[in-house]
Amino acid sequence: MKHLQKSRTFGGVADTGWEPQAVYRHLDRLERDIASPAGIPILRVSSGNIRKDALDPDHRFASMPLYILNKDGKPGMTRRQCTGEYKIKPLKKQVRELLGYPYPARIPRDVFVEQWVGISTDEFHRAKDSDVKYMRNRHPLIEVGWSRADCVRYLTSIGLADTPKSSCLGCPFHGNAQWRSIRDLSPQEWADVVAFDAAIRQGNARANATGNRLLGEAFLHRSRMPLDQAPIDHVTAAEWTALQQELGDGEADAQELEDGVIDGCSPWACRGEVEPVQDGFGLTS
């Protein structure tokens, strides 16, 4: 983020509190070896821990996009509000503070930050403007014509070939490849997501506590099966087609099941529309 009037540069990340440990180690490395020597502060902002909040009946939980198996056997999906709550909201709060106009102060039209978002040419359709005037999005990778392959090539050249994907550990948008990676390479984190999957079977804790239980069962995996039983080991196209027919869910193909949802949950670049929420920090324009 760059304040155009003061020409100050910051790095920023919205932490959901439930990223893989590899992501936190990578952020520490970037801050220590690259950002700090260059005099660029890395600001980590947060609205809380999404895993803890989901299981806390006393906390207002912003719904994750959970896969639902309704009582009549038909598939469904809950609304996705987590990007707005755990990424966009804390980023906007931090930007307001950097500009010197915390909520509810009105920000003058000529005061804004230029925010650089890392969307490559492969995903140019994800390049979107911010929904507030005091944050102006810019997409430098698209400007220089870099694809994902170009990014990987560059990261490899500077010793960062092992850069991990940033996403919640238990994100329902994971593909089978990512679920296998967690299971095979990080048993402790696998146990964590399996336990969370079991805990959300009847919906989020607050809804249950107030008597609004989900009319069906919730799952992290698209198959609507418990995560430790789900078909994550190289499901063939024929097997996935058969499962789709059984569930009546024809939204995804076998490639998406393997690789995950292409349009993930990056701020202003997530799948679908962010639910407009009046949060007191200018989430809605």
ABEGO torsion letter per residue (X at the ends): XBBAAAGBBBBBBBBAGABBAAAAAAAAAAAAAAAAAAGBBBBBBBAEBAAAAAABAABBBBBBBBBBBBAAGBBBBBBBAAAAAAAAAAAAAAAAAAAGBBOABBBBAABBBBBBBBBBAAAAAABBBBABAABBBBBAAAAAGBBAAAAAAAAAAAGAAABBBBBBAABAABBAAAAAAAAAABAAAAAAAAAAAAAAAAEBAAAAAAGBBBBEBBBABAAGBBAAABBABGBBAAAAAAAAAAAGBAABBAAAAAAEBABBABBGABBEBBBBBBAGAGABX
